[in-house]
Amino acid sequence: MKAIVLNAVRYSDNSFMVAMFTEQDGLVTANVHTGGKRSKFRRSYLSPLTILDVRLTGKSSSDVKYISDCSPAYFFRSLDTNPVKMFEAQFIAEMLQKALRYQQQDSGLFGFILDSVMTMDESSEGVCDCHVIFLVRLMSYVGIMPDISGFDAYSVFDIEEGRMVSQCMGQCLPHELCSSLVSIVNDEPFRMTSSQRSEFIDFIVKYYQHHLSGFGNIKTLEVFREMSR
């Protein structure tokens, strides 16, 4: 089955624990051996958002599976060499691991992630906004899609309420960025300055944190915020 690598943590000298989102089983943690002549798994396969064909073994009741066989299902053109895209991939992978922690099999969601990763890899324009578009559209798949129906010339977006309001007493997205949010949701063109993009990234993380229980902090956010300036 196809799998998208989200994170890898060294377990021993020759093995890693790999978090993957799979086509058939949803979010899976699997142990893989990378050393030895018989191992078909290469450490390059551990890069964030790498797309693999894998065979998993282990009891269905077990929280940890084993990767018995694997091969690349897609070869990156730029996602593993372009510095900006590499940081985007790390940021997206960490966001996905947090957002999908309880996610079961979902072919529509898997297809969306798969297509988005390949589009980001193949894109030569708008590189700096790929992650923004992806994470906003992902909201619909995890059940936290913003309500933009009240958008008008004066509205702001209330993060806690998840909708457009005329006045916001808590955390909110300013009006000038609300238009970008609406454009992304409606699949329309938009433009953001580097400072606006950084602010929008902060909004996305806060929104996920508020609406997904136990989401926690994003370790790559600070570095990625600097890369997006």
Residue frames relative to the residue before (quaternion, step in Angstrom):
aa qw qx qy qz dx dy dz
M 1.0000 0.0000 0.0000 0.0000 0.00 0.00 0.00
K 0.5297 -0.6269 0.4656 0.3312 3.55 -1.23 0.43
A 0.0328 -0.7888 0.6135 -0.0155 3.54 -1.14 0.77
I 0.2249 -0.7524 0.6057 0.1285 3.55 -1.17 0.69
V 0.3741 -0.7541 0.5010 0.2008 3.58 -0.59 1.17
L 0.1715 -0.7961 0.5754 0.0760 3.55 -0.90 0.98
N 0.7993 -0.1057 0.1173 0.5798 3.57 0.93 -0.86
A 0.0775 -0.7839 0.6143 0.0467 3.56 -1.19 0.57
V 0.0690 -0.7902 0.6089 -0.0029 3.56 -0.87 1.02
R 0.4742 -0.6786 0.4760 0.2967 3.56 -0.83 0.97
Y 0.2178 -0.7874 0.5697 0.0892 3.55 -0.88 1.02
S 0.7579 -0.0879 0.0622 0.6435 3.55 1.16 -0.72
D 0.7674 -0.3560 0.2372 0.4775 3.59 -1.25 -0.09
N 0.8207 0.2073 -0.0738 0.5273 3.56 1.00 -0.84
S 0.7277 0.3783 -0.2642 0.5075 3.57 1.10 0.47
F 0.1779 -0.7681 0.6099 0.0801 3.53 -1.27 0.57
M 0.3171 -0.6654 0.6273 0.2514 3.52 -1.31 0.41
V 0.1089 -0.8312 0.5450 -0.0112 3.53 -0.55 1.22
A 0.2233 -0.7427 0.6178 0.1296 3.57 -0.88 1.00
M 0.0353 0.8073 -0.5836 0.0806 3.56 -0.73 1.11
F 0.2707 -0.6942 0.6272 0.2269 3.52 -1.23 0.47
T 0.1454 -0.8402 0.5220 0.0215 3.54 -0.52 1.23
E 0.6344 -0.5681 0.3928 0.3471 3.50 -1.27 0.55
Q 0.7968 0.3323 -0.1470 0.4827 3.58 0.95 -0.87
D 0.8056 0.3052 -0.1337 0.4898 3.59 1.02 -0.73
G 0.5085 -0.6454 0.4339 0.3695 3.60 1.20 0.10
L 0.7907 -0.2529 0.2091 0.5168 3.57 -1.05 -0.76
V 0.0091 -0.8096 0.5828 -0.0697 3.55 -0.73 1.14
T 0.1929 -0.7232 0.6470 0.1455 3.56 -1.17 0.68
A 0.0123 0.8227 -0.5646 0.0656 3.56 -0.70 1.09
N 0.3633 -0.6983 0.5774 0.2167 3.53 -1.17 0.72
V 0.0088 0.8003 -0.5990 0.0252 3.58 -0.95 0.85
H 0.3174 -0.7261 0.5830 0.1791 3.54 -1.07 0.86
T 0.1881 -0.8137 0.5447 0.0760 3.57 -0.80 1.03
G 0.6739 0.4835 -0.3036 0.4689 3.59 1.20 -0.22
G 0.6541 0.5257 -0.3812 0.3879 3.54 -1.27 0.25
K 0.5969 -0.6073 0.4008 0.3380 3.55 -1.14 0.68
R 0.7004 0.4882 -0.2803 0.4387 3.58 1.06 -0.67
S 0.5371 0.6423 -0.4040 0.3685 3.57 1.21 -0.30
K 0.2483 -0.7727 0.5711 0.1233 3.55 -0.89 1.00
F 0.5865 0.5837 -0.3609 0.4302 3.55 1.29 -0.12
R 0.1736 -0.7842 0.5908 0.0756 3.55 -0.81 1.04
R 0.5700 -0.6207 0.4096 0.3494 3.57 -1.01 0.70
S 0.5565 0.5964 -0.3898 0.4274 3.58 1.20 -0.39
Y 0.5875 0.5840 -0.3623 0.4273 3.59 1.23 -0.42
L 0.6152 0.5872 -0.3351 0.4055 3.60 1.24 -0.31
S 0.4482 0.7013 -0.4546 0.3173 3.61 1.23 -0.10
P 0.5949 -0.6005 0.3941 0.3607 3.61 -0.98 0.79
L 0.8509 0.1429 -0.1764 0.4738 3.53 -1.06 1.01
T 0.3309 0.7204 -0.5287 0.3035 3.59 1.20 0.40
I 0.2718 -0.7694 0.5640 0.1265 3.56 -0.94 0.97
L 0.0314 -0.8321 0.5509 -0.0563 3.56 -0.60 1.20
D 0.2951 -0.6360 0.6606 0.2683 3.49 -1.43 0.22
V 0.0168 0.8322 -0.5516 0.0541 3.60 -0.55 1.12
R 0.2111 -0.7097 0.6503 0.1698 3.49 -1.37 0.37
L 0.1521 -0.8103 0.5641 0.0448 3.56 -0.66 1.14
T 0.1077 -0.7665 0.6299 0.0646 3.53 -1.15 0.72
G 0.4692 0.6556 -0.5036 0.3105 3.55 -1.24 0.33
K 0.6311 -0.5500 0.3932 0.3802 3.54 -1.23 0.47
S 0.5641 -0.6245 0.4294 0.3277 3.54 -1.06 0.80
S 0.6742 0.5000 -0.2861 0.4621 3.58 1.16 -0.61
S 0.5751 0.6168 -0.3677 0.3920 3.58 1.25 -0.31
D 0.4598 -0.6827 0.5001 0.2689 3.57 -1.10 0.76
V 0.7504 0.3114 -0.1709 0.5575 3.56 1.22 -0.48
K 0.1921 -0.7660 0.6066 0.0919 3.56 -0.91 1.02
Y 0.3486 -0.7004 0.5747 0.2400 3.53 -1.36 -0.04
I 0.3371 -0.7163 0.5717 0.2153 3.55 -0.96 0.86
S 0.1499 -0.8213 0.5475 0.0571 3.57 -0.40 1.23
D 0.7940 0.0066 0.0092 0.6079 3.58 1.18 -0.47
C 0.1117 0.7986 -0.5861 0.0794 3.57 -1.06 0.67
S 0.0160 0.7655 -0.6432 -0.0014 3.53 -1.32 0.37
P 0.5919 -0.5672 0.4119 0.3979 3.61 -1.12 0.49
A 0.2603 -0.7585 0.5779 0.1514 3.57 -0.99 0.84
Y 0.7761 0.0714 -0.0270 0.6260 3.55 1.30 -0.33
F 0.2467 -0.7696 0.5733 0.1348 3.57 -0.94 0.90
F 0.4323 -0.7206 0.4851 0.2418 3.55 -0.71 1.13
R 0.3317 -0.7169 0.5803 0.1981 3.52 -1.22 0.68
S 0.8353 0.0249 0.0327 0.5482 3.59 0.98 -0.81
L 0.5387 0.6714 -0.3967 0.3190 3.61 1.15 -0.46
D 0.7311 0.3905 -0.2288 0.5105 3.59 1.16 -0.51
T 0.7256 0.3934 -0.2481 0.5070 3.60 1.27 0.13
N 0.6400 0.4994 -0.3249 0.4852 3.60 1.11 -0.62
P 0.4638 -0.7255 0.4242 0.2803 3.64 -0.52 1.13
V 0.6612 0.5000 -0.3167 0.4610 3.60 0.90 -0.88
K 0.6791 0.4868 -0.2904 0.4663 3.57 0.90 -0.92
M 0.6120 0.5505 -0.3518 0.4456 3.60 1.06 -0.67
F 0.6644 0.4737 -0.3016 0.4932 3.59 1.00 -0.79
E 0.5999 0.5462 -0.3532 0.4659 3.58 1.07 -0.71
A 0.6620 0.5204 -0.3028 0.4464 3.57 0.92 -0.95
Q 0.6544 0.5092 -0.3124 0.4636 3.60 0.95 -0.84
F 0.6611 0.5061 -0.2974 0.4672 3.55 0.96 -0.91
I 0.6698 0.4961 -0.2929 0.4684 3.59 0.87 -0.96
A 0.6541 0.5248 -0.3184 0.4419 3.59 0.91 -0.89
E 0.6670 0.4819 -0.3118 0.4752 3.59 0.95 -0.80
M 0.6296 0.5210 -0.3308 0.4719 3.58 1.01 -0.77
L 0.6553 0.5163 -0.3074 0.4577 3.58 0.96 -0.85
Q 0.6531 0.5195 -0.3273 0.4432 3.58 0.88 -0.88
K 0.6660 0.4828 -0.2967 0.4852 3.58 1.05 -0.75
A 0.7134 0.4817 -0.2596 0.4378 3.57 0.85 -1.01
L 0.7617 0.3799 -0.1912 0.4888 3.59 1.07 -0.71
R 0.2877 0.8198 -0.4699 0.1559 3.59 1.25 0.20
Y 0.7679 0.2825 -0.1727 0.5483 3.61 1.12 -0.56
Q 0.4365 0.7450 -0.4236 0.2739 3.56 1.30 0.12
Q 0.2604 -0.7468 0.5951 0.1425 3.54 -0.93 0.97
Q 0.7730 -0.3255 0.2521 0.4827 3.56 -1.31 -0.18
D 0.1413 0.7627 -0.6158 0.1382 3.57 -0.90 1.00
S 0.2821 -0.8081 0.4937 0.1540 3.56 -0.11 1.29
G 0.6298 0.5390 -0.3383 0.4454 3.59 1.06 -0.70
L 0.6614 0.4949 -0.2907 0.4827 3.56 0.97 -0.89
F 0.6528 0.5084 -0.3254 0.4578 3.57 0.90 -0.87
G 0.6580 0.5145 -0.3097 0.4543 3.57 0.93 -0.87
F 0.6273 0.5355 -0.3256 0.4622 3.56 1.04 -0.79
I 0.6753 0.4825 -0.2969 0.4723 3.60 0.87 -0.94
L 0.6486 0.5324 -0.3125 0.4453 3.57 0.92 -0.95
D 0.6854 0.4775 -0.2846 0.4703 3.58 0.81 -0.99
S 0.6543 0.5259 -0.3126 0.4446 3.59 1.00 -0.83
V 0.6417 0.5170 -0.3234 0.4651 3.59 0.99 -0.82
M 0.6842 0.4764 -0.2929 0.4681 3.59 0.88 -0.89
T 0.6279 0.5259 -0.3349 0.4659 3.59 1.06 -0.72
M 0.6478 0.5090 -0.3122 0.4730 3.58 0.98 -0.85
D 0.6489 0.5255 -0.3095 0.4549 3.57 1.00 -0.82
E 0.7482 0.4167 -0.2126 0.4705 3.57 0.94 -0.92
S 0.5556 0.6452 -0.3826 0.3586 3.59 1.21 -0.41
S 0.1736 -0.7727 0.6024 0.0999 3.53 -1.10 0.79
E 0.7222 0.3470 -0.2169 0.5576 3.57 1.32 -0.16
G 0.8283 0.2323 -0.1675 0.4815 3.53 -1.20 0.57
V 0.1766 0.8306 -0.5123 0.1285 3.56 1.17 0.57
C 0.6845 0.5262 -0.2891 0.4135 3.56 0.93 -0.93
D 0.7280 0.4199 -0.2452 0.4833 3.61 1.18 -0.32
C 0.3984 0.7392 -0.4715 0.2694 3.63 1.21 -0.05
H 0.6889 0.4888 -0.2827 0.4545 3.56 0.88 -0.94
V 0.6191 0.5511 -0.3347 0.4484 3.57 1.09 -0.76
I 0.6695 0.4942 -0.2885 0.4735 3.57 0.86 -1.00
F 0.6627 0.5255 -0.3079 0.4357 3.56 0.86 -0.96
L 0.7278 0.4580 -0.2604 0.4391 3.59 0.74 -1.04
V 0.6099 0.5142 -0.3611 0.4829 3.60 1.11 -0.51
R 0.6994 0.4628 -0.2808 0.4667 3.60 0.86 -0.90
L 0.5783 0.5809 -0.3725 0.4353 3.58 1.16 -0.53
M 0.5471 0.6476 -0.3910 0.3583 3.59 1.10 -0.63
S 0.6471 0.5248 -0.3311 0.4430 3.59 1.00 -0.74
Y 0.6712 0.5103 -0.2971 0.4482 3.60 1.07 -0.69
V 0.7381 0.3659 -0.2265 0.5196 3.60 1.15 -0.51
G 0.6037 -0.6534 0.3131 0.3325 3.55 1.26 0.46
I 0.6434 0.5136 -0.3367 0.4570 3.61 1.13 0.47
M 0.1930 0.8193 -0.5219 0.1387 3.60 1.10 0.61
P 0.4606 -0.6908 0.4790 0.2848 3.63 -0.81 0.95
D 0.3779 -0.6872 0.5721 0.2402 3.54 -1.18 0.65
I 0.0585 -0.8331 0.5499 -0.0107 3.57 -0.32 1.26
S 0.3719 0.7778 -0.4533 0.2262 3.58 1.27 0.09
G 0.7127 0.4561 -0.2652 0.4621 3.60 1.10 -0.55
F 0.3657 0.7556 -0.4817 0.2515 3.60 1.21 0.25
D 0.1407 0.7615 -0.6241 0.1043 3.55 -0.96 0.98
A 0.7856 -0.3747 0.2330 0.4337 3.56 -1.29 -0.17
Y 0.7705 0.3530 -0.1765 0.5005 3.59 1.21 -0.37
S 0.5372 0.6877 -0.3832 0.3028 3.59 1.21 -0.30
V 0.1622 -0.7090 0.6723 0.1377 3.50 -1.40 0.42
F 0.4422 -0.6957 0.4955 0.2739 3.58 -1.23 0.35
D 0.2849 -0.7588 0.5685 0.1410 3.56 -0.70 1.15
I 0.3894 -0.7580 0.4778 0.2136 3.59 -0.46 1.23
E 0.6840 0.4952 -0.2937 0.4479 3.58 0.92 -0.88
E 0.7287 0.4091 -0.2371 0.4954 3.58 0.94 -0.86
G 0.3494 -0.7759 0.4642 0.2457 3.58 1.20 -0.41
R 0.7014 0.4068 -0.2664 0.5211 3.58 1.12 0.61
M 0.6013 -0.5493 0.4447 0.3727 3.51 -1.37 0.26
V 0.0037 0.7871 -0.6162 0.0278 3.56 -1.02 0.86
S 0.5372 -0.6229 0.4588 0.3358 3.56 -1.23 0.36
Q 0.7778 0.0881 -0.0547 0.6199 3.55 1.23 -0.58
C 0.1279 -0.7943 0.5923 0.0440 3.56 -0.98 0.86
M 0.2400 -0.7967 0.5432 0.1124 3.55 -0.68 1.10
G 0.7296 0.3826 -0.2263 0.5197 3.59 1.24 -0.34
Q 0.7777 -0.2388 0.2241 0.5366 3.56 -0.95 -0.92
C 0.0704 0.8181 -0.5655 0.0774 3.56 -0.80 0.97
L 0.4203 -0.6462 0.5728 0.2787 3.52 -1.36 0.37
P 0.4398 -0.7232 0.4565 0.2742 3.63 -0.62 1.06
H 0.6984 -0.5256 0.2988 0.3829 3.52 -1.18 0.66
E 0.6616 0.5327 -0.3319 0.4102 3.60 0.85 -0.90
L 0.6999 0.4203 -0.2714 0.5097 3.59 1.16 -0.50
C 0.5143 0.6269 -0.4232 0.4042 3.59 1.22 -0.27
S 0.6247 0.5431 -0.3423 0.4446 3.58 1.04 -0.73
S 0.6305 0.5146 -0.3310 0.4776 3.59 1.10 -0.67
L 0.6219 0.5366 -0.3302 0.4650 3.57 1.02 -0.82
V 0.6621 0.5021 -0.2989 0.4692 3.58 0.91 -0.93
S 0.6545 0.5222 -0.3101 0.4503 3.59 0.95 -0.87
I 0.6557 0.5044 -0.3146 0.4654 3.58 0.96 -0.84
V 0.6516 0.5118 -0.3127 0.4644 3.59 0.92 -0.92
N 0.7447 0.3957 -0.2083 0.4954 3.60 1.01 -0.83
D 0.4304 -0.7242 0.4391 0.3121 3.58 1.33 0.17
E 0.4339 0.6731 -0.4683 0.3733 3.54 0.91 1.01
P 0.6119 -0.5580 0.3981 0.3947 3.63 -1.15 0.47
F 0.0306 0.7816 -0.6225 0.0273 3.56 -1.18 0.60
R 0.1798 -0.7668 0.6045 0.1198 3.54 -1.29 0.33
M 0.0142 -0.7788 0.6271 0.0051 3.52 -1.12 0.76
T 0.4408 -0.6416 0.5498 0.3029 3.54 -1.14 0.64
S 0.6826 -0.4797 0.3414 0.4329 3.60 -1.24 0.22
S 0.6665 0.4870 -0.3113 0.4709 3.60 0.98 -0.80
Q 0.6340 0.5139 -0.3282 0.4756 3.59 1.05 -0.69
R 0.6304 0.5336 -0.3296 0.4573 3.56 1.03 -0.79
S 0.6432 0.5182 -0.3165 0.4665 3.58 0.97 -0.85
E 0.6581 0.4980 -0.2994 0.4788 3.59 0.99 -0.84
F 0.6506 0.5182 -0.3123 0.4590 3.56 1.03 -0.78
I 0.6101 0.5390 -0.3419 0.4694 3.59 1.07 -0.72
D 0.6364 0.5203 -0.3230 0.4691 3.58 0.97 -0.85
F 0.6321 0.5343 -0.3214 0.4602 3.57 1.00 -0.84
I 0.6528 0.5271 -0.3181 0.4413 3.59 0.87 -0.96
V 0.6750 0.4885 -0.2992 0.4650 3.58 0.86 -0.96
K 0.6566 0.5072 -0.3131 0.4622 3.60 0.90 -0.89
Y 0.6456 0.5288 -0.3222 0.4470 3.57 0.98 -0.82
Y 0.6523 0.4902 -0.3073 0.4897 3.59 0.94 -0.85
Q 0.6515 0.5279 -0.3163 0.4436 3.58 0.90 -0.90
H 0.6998 0.4762 -0.2775 0.4544 3.57 0.93 -0.85
H 0.7924 0.3689 -0.1670 0.4562 3.59 0.92 -0.88
L 0.7103 0.3429 -0.2645 0.5549 3.61 1.23 -0.11
S 0.4198 -0.7419 0.4692 0.2306 3.57 -0.47 1.21
G 0.8479 0.1539 -0.1319 0.4899 3.55 -0.97 0.94
F 0.2938 0.7931 -0.4963 0.1956 3.59 1.20 0.34
G 0.2400 -0.8240 0.4846 0.1690 3.59 0.99 -0.78
N 0.6768 -0.4933 0.3770 0.3955 3.53 -1.37 -0.15
I 0.3440 -0.7101 0.5777 0.2089 3.53 -1.28 0.52
K 0.3664 -0.7784 0.4718 0.1928 3.58 -0.39 1.26
T 0.7084 0.4716 -0.2690 0.4510 3.59 1.02 -0.75
L 0.4427 0.7420 -0.4375 0.2492 3.60 1.25 -0.22
E 0.6831 0.5055 -0.3099 0.4264 3.60 0.75 -0.99
V 0.6708 0.4768 -0.2981 0.4836 3.57 0.91 -0.90
F 0.6838 0.4958 -0.2934 0.4477 3.53 0.89 -0.94
R 0.5896 0.5671 -0.3624 0.4466 3.59 1.08 -0.68
E 0.6628 0.4974 -0.3007 0.4721 3.59 0.98 -0.84
M 0.6538 0.5178 -0.3128 0.4544 3.58 1.03 -0.79
S 0.6863 0.5035 -0.2796 0.4442 3.59 1.14 -0.61
R 0.5140 0.6520 -0.4206 0.3657 3.58 1.25 -0.12
